[in-house]
Amino acid sequence: MVTDTGGINDRSFNASSWAGMQAAATANPNVTVKYLQSTTQGDYIPNINTFLGENCNIIVTVGFLMGPATETAAKAHPTQKFAIVDCSYASGCLTGTKESNIDQLVFNTVQDGFLGGYLAAGLTKTGKVATFGGEDFGTVTIYMDGFADGVKYYNTKHGTNVQVLGWNETTQKGSFTGDFTNQTKGQQLTQTFISEGADIIFPVAGNVGLGAAKAVQSADAAAGSDKVNMLWVDVDGCVSAATYCPYFITSVEKGIVASVKATVLSAAGGTFKGGTYVGTLANGGAVLAPYHEFASKVPASLQSELAQIETGVSNGTIPTPTKSPVT
């Protein structure tokens, strides 16, 4: 596996992809896994080439930004199996002729983002919630679209006017820190949102989100109360960043572990086909994590509404419009 620049311990999509690799090795004793870490985007091609030289059975790359390097390698080595997380031809991360030796693992996170937005709108006390991204591309903004859609749906159902700071779905413009590593930027941006009245924050920024968590923690400490809370992204934050679990209402998750495990095992078992896997609410690939410490703080009535909405989104009776394609 080749990581993106967020690193193997990003508590997000790199870490969960590696967990999927390890799960495959556990499931099949004939599978051995290893990773190379990309410090900069300039490391993508050399790292892929290293694994090509080692004749790895499958090379898993992680993240939207790795699309061009992965696609170039796949074209040059048509018998080499590849998988890429958070990237597909439809999302624009892969741009040429579809290569049959790339397994694209993407997630319709507009669906669980929708649930997260509805939940945030139902819990906010200030009437303002906020979201921001690490970098401005489809697999980030699809979360933000879903979050905004969920807030709008709550407003429609309850006659409220909860505002979303940091993202305008209509213009597809919003707040981004510019990377997935600089926690200070995440902390500063979150402090700005809090000063503007937001009391629930949803960072879609990998490790940058830890900076947001620090800002939330500081705001609560200064207030001496449960003033600000947040949602985590990609993985269950109470597992990956347990220190901040008291501030995580829930996490808007991707089923990265299961999908990476499956593609590695398919390569090992001779059933690899390439193509596109899309994680959804219906197949468990895009879900909300447990509430953990917020289980008693989320009203039963709101939990009931969310259960009904989950059913509606899954079966298509509740639309989740978005301008960020995944398939």
C-alpha atoms as one frame of an Amber mdcrd trajectory, in Angstrom:
protein
   0.000   0.000   0.000   1.144   3.523  -0.821  -0.175   6.184   1.562  -1.176
   9.699   0.675   0.640  12.598   2.330  -1.539  12.385   5.435   0.537   9.396
   6.505  -0.196   5.985   7.941  -1.413   7.394  11.271  -3.792  10.033   9.905
  -6.723   8.554  11.895  -8.602   8.686   8.632  -8.463   7.092   5.186  -4.792
   6.077   5.200  -5.026   4.428   8.615  -8.272   2.652   7.764  -6.898   1.480
   4.412  -3.908  -0.020   6.220  -6.289  -1.662   8.689  -8.000  -3.257   5.687
  -4.645  -4.539   4.422  -3.887  -6.024   7.828  -7.343  -7.588   8.011  -6.682
  -9.319   4.694  -3.390 -10.683   6.026  -5.181 -11.962   9.118  -7.876 -13.627
   7.026  -5.395 -15.299   4.675  -2.044 -16.436   6.128  -0.568 -16.488   2.616
  -0.991 -12.722   2.348   1.867 -10.464   3.454   1.283  -6.702   3.489   3.580
  -3.703   3.651   3.299   0.035   3.055   5.352   2.971   1.862   4.564   6.430
   3.163   4.317   9.454   0.876   5.601  12.635   2.485   4.919  14.721  -0.620
   3.042  14.144  -3.872   6.444  13.641  -5.487   6.711  10.350  -3.590   3.715
   8.730  -5.300   5.439   7.481  -8.455   8.694   6.346  -6.760   6.721   4.445
  -4.120   4.542   2.744  -6.722   7.642   1.900  -8.743   9.277   0.354  -5.695
   6.373  -2.041  -5.280   6.313  -2.763  -9.015   9.941  -3.771  -8.679   9.045
  -6.109  -5.831   6.418  -7.859  -7.990   3.622  -7.258  -5.489   0.423  -9.099
  -6.335  -1.693  -5.971  -5.814  -0.727  -2.359  -5.154  -3.267  -0.317  -3.194
  -2.993   3.465  -3.440  -4.878   5.825  -1.180  -6.613   9.053  -2.052  -7.927
  11.240  -4.852  -4.561  12.875  -5.455  -2.950   9.539  -6.303  -5.196   9.008
  -9.324  -2.813  10.168 -12.074   0.182   8.213 -10.726  -1.926   5.087 -10.299
  -3.482   5.350 -13.737  -0.110   5.891 -15.430   1.338   2.824 -13.706  -1.720
   0.715 -14.540  -1.472   1.589 -18.231   2.224   0.820 -18.323   1.753  -2.490
 -16.483  -1.569  -3.951 -17.698  -1.093  -7.285 -15.902  -0.408  -5.632 -12.532
  -3.401  -5.402 -10.216  -4.136  -2.045  -8.568  -6.777  -0.727  -6.215  -7.304
   2.908  -5.281  -9.288   4.299  -2.373 -11.490   7.375  -2.825 -10.958   7.634
  -6.550 -12.828   6.652  -9.701 -13.242   7.594 -13.337 -16.627   9.113 -12.578
 -15.230  11.363  -9.842 -12.649  12.771 -12.260  -9.671  11.415 -10.353  -8.993
   8.916 -13.160  -9.357  10.548 -16.551  -8.292   8.312 -19.423  -9.540   5.077
 -20.929 -10.853   2.804 -18.208  -8.203   0.343 -17.151  -9.531  -3.071 -16.166
  -6.654  -3.643 -13.733  -7.752  -0.864 -11.343 -10.289  -1.614  -8.610 -11.890
   1.726  -7.699 -13.116   1.913  -4.092 -15.447   4.868  -3.616 -18.164   5.757
  -1.141 -21.438   7.623  -1.555 -20.851   9.640   1.587 -23.469  12.163   0.596
 -25.802   9.606   2.190 -24.296   9.372   5.671 -23.231  13.012   5.394 -26.942
  13.743   4.991 -27.652  11.931   8.256 -24.825  13.837   9.933 -26.221  17.161
   8.771 -29.717  16.290   9.961 -28.316  15.230  13.336 -26.274  18.427  13.672
 -29.297  20.565  12.791 -31.336  18.720  15.414 -28.755  19.292  18.160 -27.453
  22.799  17.518 -28.351  25.363  20.159 -27.090  28.393  18.247 -28.720  27.624
  14.921 -25.306  27.546  13.222 -23.183  24.537  12.244 -19.988  24.461  10.184
 -18.001  22.226   7.857 -14.676  22.573   6.096 -12.414  20.474   3.901  -8.755
  19.673   3.619  -8.507  20.063  -0.156 -11.156  21.015  -2.701 -12.073  17.915
  -4.665 -15.025  15.586  -5.099 -14.403  13.005  -2.405 -14.184  15.830   0.138
 -17.023  18.029  -1.074 -19.432  15.094  -1.386 -19.378  14.902   2.421 -19.995
  18.639   2.640 -22.841  18.443   0.117 -24.503  15.672   2.102 -24.067  17.572
   5.357 -25.648  20.699   3.858 -28.478  18.654   2.327 -29.220  17.074   5.703
 -29.401  20.476   7.391 -31.751  21.742   4.679 -33.963  18.687   5.064 -34.165
  19.238   8.826 -35.114  22.874   8.250 -37.860  21.808   5.842 -39.250  19.224
   8.257 -39.093  21.398  11.368 -39.579  24.928  10.051 -36.175  25.989  11.366
 -33.395  28.044   9.768 -30.173  26.325  10.808 -27.265  27.840   8.871 -24.239
  26.005   7.464 -20.981  27.936   7.677 -18.022  26.942   5.511 -19.852  25.523
   2.498 -22.264  26.738  -0.188 -23.615  23.761  -2.092 -25.108  25.886  -4.848
 -21.817  27.545  -5.789 -19.643  24.620  -4.633 -17.481  27.134  -2.780 -16.361
  26.950   0.823 -13.567  26.743   3.372 -10.507  24.534   2.886  -7.216  24.379
   4.734  -5.268  23.299   1.641  -3.907  19.990   2.946  -4.637  17.035   5.222
  -1.758  17.501   7.662  -1.637  21.006   9.137  -3.533  20.798  12.416  -2.855
  24.435  13.232  -4.880  25.508  10.197  -7.739  23.288  11.310  -7.619  24.737
  14.804  -7.580  28.328  13.558 -10.421  27.818  11.084 -12.532  26.075  13.719
 -11.892  28.904  16.173 -13.190  31.282  13.518 -16.357  29.233  13.047 -16.902
  29.105  16.816 -16.463  32.880  17.061 -19.135  33.191  14.344 -21.559  31.172
  16.456 -21.202  27.601  15.179 -21.553  24.997  17.929 -21.174  21.805  15.846
 -18.181  21.395  13.510 -17.683  18.797  10.771 -14.098  18.721   9.427 -13.498
  16.663   6.280  -9.749  16.917   6.466  -8.036  13.856   7.914  -5.366  14.776
  10.457  -6.285  18.454  10.134  -9.460  17.528  12.001  -7.400  16.970  15.140
  -6.757  20.694  15.123 -10.504  21.239  14.986 -10.873  18.909  17.968  -8.322
  20.958  19.918 -10.305  24.115  19.200 -13.539  22.445  20.321 -11.863  21.176
  23.483 -10.505  24.654  24.253 -13.879  26.305  23.655 -15.579  23.894  26.026
 -12.890  24.352  28.661 -13.196  28.130  28.470 -16.978  27.960  28.741 -16.892
  25.403  31.527 -19.626  23.508  29.736 -20.560  21.418  26.703 -20.549  24.472
  24.423 -19.226  23.067  21.148 -19.122  19.546  19.712 -18.247  17.960  16.399
 -18.542  15.067  13.962 -15.514  13.046  12.881 -14.976  11.741   9.351 -14.029
   8.518   7.514 -13.587   6.313  10.608 -15.027   6.099  14.124 -13.265   8.979
  15.873 -13.853   7.474  19.298 -11.654   4.584  18.204  -9.057   6.431  16.131
  -8.784   9.600  18.254 -10.165   8.462  21.598  -8.814  11.493  23.494 -11.442
  13.632  21.823 -14.321  11.159  22.082 -16.170  13.373  24.606 -16.627  15.923
  21.789 -17.576  13.521  18.969 -21.356  13.251  18.602 -20.758  10.554  15.982
 -18.570   9.921  12.951 -19.558   9.918   9.282 -17.831   6.713   8.220 -16.661
   4.959   5.073 -16.393   1.193   4.871 -12.752   1.433   3.827 -11.478  -1.434
   5.969 -13.925  -3.969   4.533 -13.498  -2.844   0.913  -9.690  -2.840   1.003
  -9.702  -6.238   2.699 -12.016  -7.582  -0.001  -9.938  -6.323  -2.929  -6.685
  -7.701  -1.452  -8.287 -11.088  -0.832  -9.704 -11.108  -4.375  -6.201 -10.571
  -5.744  -4.835 -13.345  -3.523  -7.655 -15.710  -4.444  -7.576 -15.135  -8.191
 -10.996 -13.474  -8.385  -9.855  -9.860  -8.902 -11.916  -8.144 -11.621 -11.244
  -4.431 -11.296 -14.158  -2.036 -11.780 -15.935   0.077  -9.191 -17.155  -0.622
  -5.664 -19.506   2.009  -4.220 -20.122   2.017  -0.483 -23.626   3.127   0.490
 -25.957   3.174   3.480 -27.674   0.097   2.088 -24.518  -2.047   1.859 -22.871
  -0.678   5.001 -20.195   1.227   3.110 -21.314   4.696   4.221 -22.799   4.841
   7.721 -22.898   6.793  10.977 -20.776   5.410  13.817 -22.305   4.763  17.257
 -23.025   7.806  19.436 -20.729   6.569  22.227 -20.760   9.253  24.956 -23.636
  11.051  23.236 -25.984   8.052  23.346 -27.985   9.627  26.175 -27.651  13.163
  24.796 -29.278  12.598  21.411 -33.051  12.715  22.056 -34.922   9.499  21.346
 -37.234  11.401  18.999 -34.274  12.588  16.917 -32.782   9.101  16.848 -36.139
   7.798  15.611 -36.243  10.421  12.855 -32.723   9.492  11.782 -33.672   5.815
  11.566 -36.585   6.696   9.293 -34.392   8.947   7.162 -31.766   6.233   6.841
 -34.429   3.909   5.453 -35.666   6.588   3.063 -32.201   7.460   1.793 -31.342
   3.778   1.371 -34.434   2.996  -0.690 -34.366   6.256  -2.636 -37.589   7.777
  -1.319 -35.608  10.615   0.273 -33.391  12.286  -2.355 -29.851  13.368  -1.535
 -28.926  15.834  -4.291 -25.257  16.569  -4.778 -22.921  17.954  -7.415 -20.069
  15.669  -6.344 -20.189  12.385  -8.321 -18.696   9.138  -7.126 -19.873   6.751
  -9.825
